[in-house]
């Protein structure tokens, strides 16, 4: 909650009630060929397509932050509420 409040104050998140705090979300950072973080949104779009396909096969509903309208968060994946 303290870290979430800090991120909210800096405008890095839009909520104080994050799925991360409930253990239902994680952020995945892709690495480029040089081993450094790669934040190219199109790379996350491709990765998310694979995650979505596998989760559908496993009948696990997920939410990808890249699909959000207000804040496109490509690194964010979370379990959808039941």
Backbone torsions as a table, in degrees:
resi	resn	phi	psi	omega
1	UNK	NA	-36.4	179.4
2	UNK	-65.5	-47.5	179.6
3	UNK	-64.1	-39.9	178.9
4	UNK	-61.3	-40.8	177.7
5	UNK	-63.8	-39.9	178.0
6	UNK	-64.0	-45.3	179.6
7	UNK	-63.7	-39.6	179.1
8	UNK	-63.7	-43.5	-179.9
9	UNK	-63.6	-31.5	179.3
10	UNK	-87.7	-0.3	179.9
11	UNK	78.0	16.2	-178.9
12	UNK	-86.3	-11.1	176.0
13	UNK	-145.5	154.9	-179.6
14	UNK	-99.3	-1.2	-174.4
15	UNK	-136.2	154.1	171.4
16	UNK	-97.2	-7.4	-177.6
17	UNK	-115.2	80.7	-174.5
18	UNK	-88.7	145.9	173.7
19	UNK	-65.0	-22.2	175.3
20	UNK	-61.0	-39.5	-178.2
21	UNK	-67.1	-23.4	-179.2
22	UNK	-96.0	1.7	-179.0
23	UNK	74.2	19.9	-179.0
24	UNK	-106.3	3.2	-176.5
25	UNK	-140.8	156.0	173.9
26	UNK	-148.6	157.5	175.3
27	UNK	-109.6	133.0	-179.7
28	UNK	-114.5	121.0	178.1
29	UNK	-104.4	121.1	178.5
30	UNK	-78.8	147.8	177.3
31	UNK	-107.5	139.6	176.7
32	UNK	-81.3	177.9	179.6
33	UNK	-58.5	-24.3	179.4
34	UNK	-85.5	1.1	179.4
35	UNK	82.2	2.3	179.5
36	UNK	-97.1	154.1	179.0
37	UNK	-54.9	137.1	179.3
38	UNK	-119.1	114.5	-177.9
39	UNK	-104.8	21.3	178.3
40	UNK	-64.2	116.5	-172.9
41	UNK	-58.5	-38.2	-179.4
42	UNK	-62.1	-33.9	176.5
43	UNK	-64.8	-38.7	177.8
44	UNK	-69.8	-34.1	177.3
45	UNK	-62.0	-42.4	178.1
46	UNK	-66.3	-44.7	178.5
47	UNK	-61.6	-42.8	179.9
48	UNK	-62.6	-36.4	178.3
49	UNK	-60.6	-40.5	178.4
50	UNK	-68.0	-45.8	179.6
51	UNK	-60.3	-43.1	179.7
52	UNK	-63.7	-41.9	-179.7
53	UNK	-64.1	-44.7	-180.0
54	UNK	-67.0	-41.4	-179.8
55	UNK	-65.5	-35.5	177.3
56	UNK	-65.5	-41.3	177.4
57	UNK	-61.9	-35.0	-179.7
58	UNK	-87.5	0.6	-178.1
59	UNK	57.2	41.8	176.0
60	UNK	-114.4	119.7	-179.3
61	UNK	-83.7	126.9	178.7
62	UNK	-125.7	164.1	174.5
63	UNK	-122.3	132.4	176.0
64	UNK	-106.3	129.9	-179.4
65	UNK	-61.6	-20.8	177.8
66	UNK	-70.7	-15.2	178.5
67	UNK	-90.2	-8.4	-179.2
68	UNK	-67.4	149.1	-179.9
69	UNK	-85.1	-38.3	-175.4
70	UNK	-81.9	-34.4	-176.3
71	UNK	-142.9	110.8	178.6
72	UNK	-83.5	104.8	-175.8
73	UNK	-112.4	84.5	-173.7
74	UNK	-60.4	-27.2	-176.7
75	UNK	-82.6	-11.0	-170.2
76	UNK	-92.2	129.2	174.5
77	UNK	-133.5	138.9	178.6
78	UNK	-146.9	155.9	174.0
79	UNK	-72.4	133.7	177.8
80	UNK	-73.3	147.8	176.6
81	UNK	-61.6	150.0	179.9
82	UNK	-63.0	NA	NA
